[in-house]
């Protein structure tokens, strides 16, 4: 059987020692700085809605780092068990192709597209010379880790947004964006007699995916090396709450990663399975995105004006409305007994309200009507509520992900078909 009792502490020790490495630590800190900048950008977007910051930046970075460490450790175990090796994963080709694809469309930066195209080219054209099972397993495991991270925290820090839906009508929703630093311990392999670092004798069935070097895989020397990466998640929640949408996204991405990993293992023995894995790598990922977007835009929007009152898209944590128990999706019905008609009416009544402020509202979670007293905000602060759009707003989020090369190609095509 697989020597888990020996492998687990070895990977954990290598994982922890990586942070003492002068080669690894600076790279990890650079990734952390980039991720911190992304969370700071999202805080500014929330500030534009609420009129003040939510103070989530440090918390978001702390949670992302902690989950990234857990996800990296889980990914490390998966990669070692599968037998995925750094030297054979085709990383020298992955990044350049991914960057070129990103210039066409930002979402193509994902390794599922670059990895699938490289594998397809290698199988059909013979170039580049890469180990297709290895590169497909790498893509699968990274997405498996990502699905876990999305399930754990994909909904946290969702940014409210006005989104232009089908038919040109502006509807309310949330943009879900998360970034995680992922330190991973991977195998590197070199020819020559030996066993895994530390003198561990590997079982006869290991590795599931052969490294592709000359000779018997059991005679190769394996060493553990730390690498650092960053994972990102972007999505929209329109017909569902952020937590509901992130769970659905995690499920779809988890299914995708498991299927791709199975195909990667089968492709070790079958060229047909290798071709299927290469095509499924990018087509399956596109299907996940298509399903996710279709469910949101074709479903009944959740954050739209109600028949009576004013529905709230989001509520500032620890603001006056939040302390009164009001949450995202709730419907404000009356202020100090006066019924509300639209969001402008809400703003006017809040500005000229006689304190203490009595608010009647319908709670979406409790499915019940409630009345609470709402204390005024501090001087110069807002009430901390964002009403849903009423459909004719001039400012909204454009769902455009085309890169500069993609825009150039689109303009060139339009010129040719004139």
C-alpha positions as CSV (number, residue, x, y, z in Angstrom):
1,X,0.0,0.0,0.0
2,X,1.0,3.6,-0.4
3,X,3.3,4.7,2.4
4,X,1.0,7.5,3.7
5,X,2.5,7.3,7.1
6,X,5.9,8.4,5.7
7,X,4.7,10.6,2.9
8,X,2.4,12.9,4.9
9,X,5.0,14.2,7.4
10,X,7.6,14.5,4.6
11,X,5.4,16.8,2.5
12,X,4.3,18.8,5.5
13,X,8.0,19.3,6.5
14,X,8.9,20.4,3.0
15,X,5.9,22.7,2.9
16,X,6.8,24.5,6.1
17,X,10.6,24.6,5.3
18,X,9.8,26.4,2.0
19,X,9.0,29.6,3.9
20,X,12.5,29.6,5.3
21,X,14.0,29.4,1.7
22,X,15.5,32.6,0.4
23,X,14.4,31.6,-3.1
24,X,10.8,30.8,-2.2
25,X,9.9,33.5,0.3
26,X,10.5,36.5,-1.9
27,X,8.3,35.0,-4.6
28,X,5.5,34.3,-2.1
29,X,5.7,37.8,-0.9
30,X,5.4,39.2,-4.4
31,X,2.3,37.1,-5.0
32,X,0.9,38.4,-1.7
33,X,1.5,42.0,-2.7
34,X,-0.3,41.4,-6.1
35,X,-3.2,39.8,-4.3
36,X,-3.4,42.5,-1.7
37,X,-3.6,45.1,-4.5
38,X,-6.6,43.2,-5.9
39,X,-8.4,43.2,-2.6
40,X,-7.7,46.9,-2.1
41,X,-9.2,47.5,-5.6
42,X,-12.4,45.6,-4.6
43,X,-12.6,47.7,-1.4
44,X,-12.6,50.9,-3.4
45,X,-15.5,49.5,-5.5
46,X,-17.5,48.8,-2.3
47,X,-16.6,52.3,-1.1
48,X,-18.0,53.8,-4.3
49,X,-21.4,52.2,-3.4
50,X,-21.5,52.8,0.3
51,X,-19.8,56.2,0.5
52,X,-17.3,54.7,3.0
53,X,-15.0,51.7,3.2
54,X,-16.1,48.4,4.7
55,X,-12.8,47.7,6.4
56,X,-12.7,44.3,4.9
57,X,-9.3,44.5,3.1
58,X,-7.2,43.1,5.9
59,X,-9.7,40.4,6.8
60,X,-10.0,39.4,3.2
61,X,-6.2,39.1,2.8
62,X,-5.9,37.1,6.0
63,X,-8.7,34.7,5.1
64,X,-7.3,34.3,1.5
65,X,-3.8,33.6,2.9
66,X,-5.0,31.0,5.4
67,X,-7.2,29.2,2.9
68,X,-4.5,29.4,0.2
69,X,-2.1,27.6,2.6
70,X,-4.6,24.9,3.3
71,X,-5.4,24.6,-0.4
72,X,-1.7,24.4,-1.3
73,X,-1.1,21.7,1.2
74,X,-4.1,19.6,-0.2
75,X,-2.8,20.2,-3.7
76,X,0.7,19.1,-2.7
77,X,-0.6,15.7,-1.4
78,X,-2.7,15.2,-4.6
79,X,0.2,16.0,-6.9
80,X,2.6,13.6,-5.1
81,X,0.0,10.8,-4.9
82,X,-0.8,11.2,-8.6
83,X,2.9,11.4,-9.4
84,X,2.8,14.8,-11.1
85,X,6.3,16.1,-11.6
86,X,7.4,19.7,-12.2
87,X,10.0,18.9,-14.9
88,X,7.4,17.1,-17.1
89,X,4.4,19.4,-16.6
90,X,5.3,21.7,-19.6
91,X,5.4,24.8,-17.5
92,X,8.0,26.3,-19.9
93,X,5.2,26.4,-22.5
94,X,2.2,27.0,-20.3
95,X,2.8,30.6,-19.2
96,X,3.7,32.1,-22.6
97,X,0.6,30.5,-24.3
98,X,-1.6,31.5,-21.4
99,X,-0.4,35.1,-21.6
100,X,-1.0,35.2,-25.4
101,X,-4.5,33.8,-24.8
102,X,-5.1,36.4,-22.1
103,X,-4.4,39.2,-24.7
104,X,-7.4,37.8,-26.6
105,X,-9.7,37.4,-23.6
106,X,-8.9,37.9,-19.9
107,X,-10.6,34.7,-18.9
108,X,-8.3,32.6,-21.2
109,X,-5.4,33.2,-18.7
110,X,-6.6,30.0,-17.0
111,X,-4.3,27.0,-17.6
112,X,-7.3,25.0,-18.8
113,X,-7.1,26.8,-22.2
114,X,-3.3,26.9,-22.6
115,X,-2.9,23.3,-21.3
116,X,-5.6,21.9,-23.5
117,X,-4.3,23.7,-26.7
118,X,-0.7,22.6,-25.9
119,X,-1.8,19.0,-25.4
120,X,-3.9,19.0,-28.6
121,X,-1.0,20.4,-30.6
122,X,1.4,17.9,-29.1
123,X,-0.9,15.0,-29.9
124,X,-1.8,16.1,-33.5
125,X,1.3,18.0,-34.6
126,X,4.0,16.5,-32.5
127,X,5.0,19.9,-31.1
128,X,5.7,20.8,-28.4
129,X,7.1,17.6,-26.9
130,X,5.2,17.5,-23.6
131,X,3.8,14.8,-21.3
132,X,0.1,15.2,-22.0
133,X,-1.1,13.2,-19.0
134,X,1.1,15.3,-16.7
135,X,-0.1,18.6,-18.0
136,X,-3.7,17.5,-17.9
137,X,-3.3,16.3,-14.3
138,X,-1.8,19.6,-13.3
139,X,-4.8,21.5,-14.7
140,X,-7.2,19.1,-13.0
141,X,-5.5,19.4,-9.6
142,X,-5.3,23.2,-9.7
143,X,-9.0,23.4,-10.5
144,X,-9.8,20.8,-7.8
145,X,-8.0,23.1,-5.2
146,X,-9.8,26.1,-6.7
147,X,-13.3,24.4,-6.3
148,X,-12.5,23.8,-2.6
149,X,-11.4,27.5,-2.1
150,X,-14.6,28.7,-3.9
151,X,-16.8,26.6,-1.7
152,X,-15.0,27.8,1.4
153,X,-14.9,31.6,0.7
154,X,-16.1,32.4,-2.9
155,X,-19.0,34.4,-1.5
156,X,-17.1,36.5,1.0
157,X,-16.6,40.1,0.2
158,X,-19.0,40.1,-2.8
159,X,-19.1,43.5,-4.4
160,X,-22.6,45.0,-5.2
161,X,-23.0,46.0,-8.9
162,X,-25.5,47.4,-11.3
163,X,-25.4,45.0,-14.3
164,X,-26.8,45.5,-17.8
165,X,-28.8,42.3,-18.5
166,X,-30.5,41.0,-21.6
167,X,-32.8,43.5,-23.2
168,X,-30.7,46.4,-22.0
169,X,-32.3,46.6,-18.6
170,X,-30.1,47.3,-15.6
171,X,-30.5,44.8,-12.8
172,X,-28.8,44.3,-9.4
173,X,-26.3,41.7,-8.6
174,X,-22.9,41.0,-7.1
175,X,-19.5,40.5,-8.6
176,X,-17.6,37.6,-6.9
177,X,-13.9,38.0,-7.0
178,X,-11.4,36.1,-4.9
179,X,-7.6,35.6,-5.1
180,X,-5.5,33.1,-3.1
181,X,-1.7,32.6,-2.8
182,X,-1.0,28.9,-3.4
183,X,2.3,27.5,-2.1
184,X,2.7,23.9,-3.4
185,X,5.2,21.2,-2.9
186,X,5.8,19.3,-6.1
187,X,7.9,16.5,-7.3
188,X,11.0,17.1,-9.5
189,X,12.5,14.0,-11.2
190,X,15.9,13.2,-12.5
191,X,17.4,10.1,-14.1
192,X,19.4,7.8,-11.9
193,X,18.9,5.3,-9.2
194,X,17.2,6.3,-6.0
195,X,13.9,6.8,-4.3
196,X,11.9,9.7,-3.1
197,X,13.8,12.2,-1.0
198,X,14.2,10.8,2.5
199,X,14.7,7.2,1.5
200,X,11.0,6.4,1.0
201,X,10.5,3.3,-1.1
202,X,7.5,3.8,-3.4
203,X,5.0,1.0,-4.2
204,X,4.9,-0.8,-7.5
205,X,1.8,1.0,-8.8
206,X,3.1,4.5,-8.2
207,X,3.1,6.9,-9.9
208,X,-0.3,6.8,-11.6
209,X,1.1,9.1,-14.3
210,X,4.6,8.2,-15.4
211,X,7.2,11.1,-15.7
212,X,8.0,10.3,-19.3
213,X,11.8,10.0,-18.8
214,X,13.8,7.1,-20.1
215,X,13.9,4.0,-17.9
216,X,11.7,2.5,-15.2
217,X,10.0,5.2,-13.1
218,X,10.8,3.3,-10.0
219,X,14.6,3.8,-10.7
220,X,14.3,7.6,-11.0
221,X,15.2,10.0,-8.2
222,X,12.4,12.2,-7.0
223,X,12.9,15.3,-4.9
224,X,10.4,17.7,-3.4
225,X,10.5,21.3,-4.5
226,X,8.3,24.2,-3.3
227,X,6.7,26.5,-5.9
228,X,4.2,29.4,-5.5
229,X,1.2,30.3,-7.6
230,X,-1.9,32.4,-7.4
231,X,-5.5,31.3,-8.1
232,X,-8.3,33.6,-8.9
233,X,-12.1,33.3,-9.1
234,X,-14.5,35.6,-10.9
235,X,-18.3,35.2,-11.2
236,X,-21.7,37.0,-11.1
237,X,-24.6,36.5,-8.7
238,X,-27.9,37.8,-10.2
239,X,-30.5,35.1,-9.8
240,X,-28.9,33.7,-6.6
241,X,-27.3,35.1,-3.5
242,X,-23.5,35.1,-3.5
243,X,-23.3,32.1,-1.2
244,X,-25.7,30.1,-3.3
245,X,-23.9,31.0,-6.5
246,X,-20.4,30.2,-5.1
247,X,-21.6,26.8,-4.0
248,X,-23.0,26.0,-7.4
249,X,-19.8,27.2,-9.1
250,X,-17.7,25.1,-6.7
251,X,-19.8,22.0,-7.6
252,X,-19.5,22.5,-11.3
253,X,-15.8,23.2,-11.2
254,X,-15.3,20.2,-8.9
255,X,-17.1,17.9,-11.3
256,X,-15.0,19.3,-14.2
257,X,-11.7,18.7,-12.3
258,X,-12.6,15.1,-11.3
259,X,-13.6,14.2,-14.9
260,X,-10.4,15.8,-16.3
261,X,-8.2,14.0,-13.7
262,X,-9.8,10.7,-14.6
263,X,-9.1,11.4,-18.3
264,X,-5.5,12.4,-17.5
265,X,-4.9,9.1,-15.7
266,X,-6.6,7.1,-18.6
267,X,-4.5,9.0,-21.2
268,X,-1.4,7.3,-19.8
269,X,-2.6,4.2,-21.6
270,X,-4.9,5.5,-24.3
271,X,-4.3,8.1,-27.1
272,X,-8.1,8.5,-27.4
273,X,-8.4,9.4,-23.8
274,X,-5.5,11.9,-24.2
275,X,-7.3,13.6,-27.1
276,X,-10.5,13.6,-25.0
277,X,-8.6,15.1,-22.1
278,X,-7.1,17.8,-24.3
279,X,-10.4,18.9,-25.8
280,X,-12.3,18.6,-22.4
281,X,-9.7,20.8,-20.8
282,X,-10.8,24.0,-22.5
283,X,-14.3,22.9,-23.8
284,X,-15.3,21.6,-20.4
285,X,-14.1,24.8,-18.8
286,X,-16.1,26.9,-21.3
287,X,-19.1,24.7,-20.5
288,X,-18.8,25.5,-16.8
289,X,-18.7,29.2,-17.6
290,X,-21.6,28.9,-20.0
291,X,-23.8,27.1,-17.5
292,X,-22.9,29.5,-14.7
293,X,-23.7,32.6,-16.8
294,X,-26.8,31.1,-18.4
295,X,-28.3,30.1,-15.0
296,X,-27.8,33.7,-13.8
297,X,-29.1,35.6,-16.8
298,X,-31.9,33.2,-17.8
299,X,-33.1,32.8,-14.2
300,X,-35.4,35.2,-12.4
301,X,-33.3,38.1,-11.1
302,X,-33.2,38.3,-7.4
303,X,-32.3,41.9,-6.9
304,X,-35.1,43.8,-8.7
305,X,-37.6,46.3,-7.4
306,X,-40.6,44.8,-5.5
307,X,-44.2,45.6,-6.0
308,X,-44.2,47.7,-2.8
309,X,-41.3,49.3,-1.0
310,X,-37.6,49.4,-1.8
311,X,-35.5,46.2,-2.0
312,X,-31.9,46.5,-0.8
313,X,-29.0,45.1,-2.9
314,X,-26.5,45.3,-0.1
315,X,-26.1,46.5,3.4
316,X,-22.9,47.9,4.9
317,X,-21.6,45.6,7.7
318,X,-21.9,47.3,11.1
319,X,-23.7,50.3,9.6
320,X,-27.0,51.6,11.0
321,X,-29.2,49.3,8.9
322,X,-27.0,46.3,9.6
323,X,-27.3,46.9,13.3
324,X,-31.1,47.0,13.0
325,X,-31.0,43.5,11.5
326,X,-31.5,44.5,7.9
327,X,-29.7,42.4,5.3
328,X,-29.2,42.1,1.5
329,X,-32.4,41.2,-0.3
330,X,-34.7,42.7,2.4
331,X,-37.5,45.1,1.4
332,X,-37.9,48.4,3.2
333,X,-41.6,49.1,3.4
334,X,-41.9,52.3,5.5
335,X,-39.9,54.9,7.4
336,X,-41.5,56.3,10.5
337,X,-44.8,54.9,9.3
338,X,-44.6,56.6,5.8
339,X,-44.7,54.0,3.0
340,X,-41.8,54.0,0.6
341,X,-42.3,54.2,-3.2
342,X,-38.8,54.1,-4.8
343,X,-35.2,54.5,-3.9
344,X,-35.3,58.4,-4.3
345,X,-38.1,58.4,-1.8
346,X,-36.0,56.3,0.6
347,X,-33.0,58.8,0.3
348,X,-35.3,61.8,0.9
349,X,-36.9,60.2,4.0
350,X,-33.6,59.2,5.4
351,X,-32.1,62.6,5.0
352,X,-35.1,64.4,6.6
353,X,-36.1,61.7,9.1
354,X,-37.2,62.5,12.7
355,X,-35.1,60.5,15.1
356,X,-35.4,57.9,16.4
357,X,-36.0,56.2,13.1
358,X,-38.6,53.4,12.9
359,X,-38.3,51.1,9.9
360,X,-40.8,48.5,8.7
361,X,-39.2,45.9,6.4
362,X,-39.7,42.4,5.1
363,X,-36.9,40.0,5.9
364,X,-36.0,37.7,3.0
365,X,-34.3,35.1,5.1
366,X,-37.0,35.0,7.8
367,X,-39.8,35.5,5.3
368,X,-41.5,37.8,7.9
369,X,-42.4,41.5,8.4
370,X,-40.4,43.3,11.1
371,X,-40.2,46.7,12.7
372,X,-36.9,48.0,14.1
373,X,-35.5,51.3,15.4
374,X,-32.5,52.4,13.3
375,X,-29.9,54.7,15.0
376,X,-28.5,57.6,12.8
377,X,-25.0,57.3,11.3
378,X,-22.1,59.2,12.6
379,X,-21.5,62.7,11.2
380,X,-20.5,62.5,7.6
381,X,-21.3,58.8,7.3
382,X,-24.0,57.1,5.2
383,X,-26.9,54.9,6.3
384,X,-25.1,52.0,4.7
385,X,-27.8,50.8,2.3
386,X,-27.6,50.2,-1.5
387,X,-31.1,49.9,-3.1
388,X,-31.5,47.7,-6.2
389,X,-31.5,49.5,-9.5
390,X,-34.8,50.5,-11.0
391,X,-33.8,49.6,-14.6
392,X,-32.8,52.9,-16.1
393,X,-29.6,53.7,-14.4
394,X,-26.8,55.3,-16.5
395,X,-23.9,53.7,-14.6
396,X,-23.5,49.9,-14.7
397,X,-20.9,47.2,-15.1
398,X,-19.9,46.3,-18.6
399,X,-19.3,42.5,-18.8
400,X,-16.4,42.8,-21.3
401,X,-13.3,40.6,-20.9
402,X,-11.7,41.1,-24.3
403,X,-8.0,41.8,-24.2
404,X,-6.2,44.2,-26.5
405,X,-5.5,41.5,-29.1
406,X,-9.1,40.3,-28.9
407,X,-10.3,43.9,-29.5
408,X,-8.0,44.3,-32.4
409,X,-9.1,41.0,-34.0
410,X,-12.8,42.0,-33.5
411,X,-12.2,45.4,-35.1
412,X,-10.3,43.8,-38.0
413,X,-13.1,41.3,-38.6
414,X,-15.7,44.1,-38.6
415,X,-13.6,46.0,-41.2
416,X,-13.3,42.9,-43.5
417,X,-17.0,42.1,-43.5
418,X,-18.1,45.7,-44.3
